[in-house]
Amino acid sequence: MDEYLIDLKKLGNRIKELRASLNYTQEQFSSQIYISTSYLALIETGKRTASIDVLAQISNAFHVSIDYLLFGEEEPLQSQNQRLFQSLCSQYPKEKISDALSLAEFYLKNLS
């Protein structure tokens, strides 16, 4: 049963490492996910657990799975890319997506 326990310190370290990899301060990142800086600091030090809503916001902000945040398990690159693509597609109109895909196809064909 121990394999299902969440290590809050490891969870906090993963969040801190992800935040640092993007050069965000605690203030910047906590503002982005709508929590207080002190709450983020407590999560990062393993002194508090994040709510499911906060985990979802962190997962979305860093394009990682909640499984990765909780357990450190990497998801396959294909799944990461698919989620990132879906996230980008939800932000732009279909015409812009079509133009971007055409440009990417042209670039990839002429890469070699």
Residue, then its C-alpha position, 0 to 999 in steps of 0.5 A: m500500500d505504500e506505493y500509493l502514498i504521496d510524498l509531499k516533499k517530492l511533490g513539492n520538489r518536482i513543482k519547484e524544479l518545474r517552476a525554476s526551469l522556466n525561471y519563474t519566481q514563487e510570486q510570478f508562478s503563484s499569481q499565474i495559478y491564482i494562489s498565494t505565494s505563501y501557499l505555494a511556498l508551503i506546497e514546495t517545501g512539502k508542508r501542505t498538500a495542493s488541492i486537486d484544482v491547484l494540481a490541475q492548474i500546475s499540470n496545465a501550466f507546465h504541460v505535465s501529467i498530474d501523475y508526474l506531479l504526484f508520483g514522478e512518473e513520466e508520461p510518454l512523449q507522444s502523450q505530452n506532445q498531444r496534450l501540448f498540441q490540444s492546449l495550443c489548438s484551444q487558444y487559436p482559431k482554426e485558420k491560424i492552426s491550419d496556417a501553422l500546420s502548413l508552415a510546419e509541414f513545409y519546414l519539415k519537408n525542407l529540413s533535409 
